[in-house]
Amino acid sequence: MTDESNAEQQQAEASESQTPDIATLQAELAKARDDMLRALADAENTRRRAERQVAEARIYAIDRFAGDLLPIADTLSRALLAAPRDSMDVSVRNLITGLELTERTMLDAFAKHGLKRVGEKGETFDPNVHQAVAQAPSDYPSGAVAEVMQPGFVLGERTLRAAMVLVSSGPANGAQAPSGTVDIKV
C-alpha cells in the first residue's frame, strides 16, 4: 500500500502545482490590464501628436515662401515713402496709386494666409516680436515703440522677422540729461 499512498500523494501534489494560486492569477490579470491601458494611452498620445504636427504643417507650410516675399514688401514700402506726394503730374500720381494698391493687395494676401505685420508706433515693446535697436526719449511712455525702422512679420504664433524698433525711454525733461549717459574725461 505504500506504493498506492505514494502515488496518491504525488498525484495530489501534482494537481496542486497545476492549479495556479488565485493571487497569482489576479496579479497577472492586473499586469495585463495595466499593460493594455499603457498601450492605449500610448496610441492616444501618438494620435494627438500626429494631429498637432499636421495642424502645424498646415499653418507653417508657407514660412519659407513668406520669408522670401518680405524683402519685396519692404521694397514697396520704401518706394512709397520715397515717392513725391506733391507732384501734379498725373502719371506720377497714377504710379503712386498703383504702388499703394500693390502693397495693399500683398498685405491682404499675407493676412489671408495668416501672415501679419507687427511693429507699430505706440505699441508696448515685446521682445518676442520686436528687436530694440536703440532707446531714446520721446512723447511715448517708457517701454513703448517710438519709431519703427523695419516692420516685422508673424506667421501664426511664430515670428518670421522681428520688427526693428526704437524704444521710448519716456518723455524728455528739458533740464535733465537723459539717464544712461556717460561722461568721459580724457
PyMOL commands that set and color helices and strands:
alter all, ss='L'
color gray80, all
select helices_A, chain A and resi 2-18+22-60+63-82+90-112
alter helices_A, ss='H'
color red, helices_A
select strands_A, chain A and resi 115-118+130-136+145-150+152-155+158-161+163-168
alter strands_A, ss='S'
color yellow, strands_A
deselect
rebuild
show_as cartoon
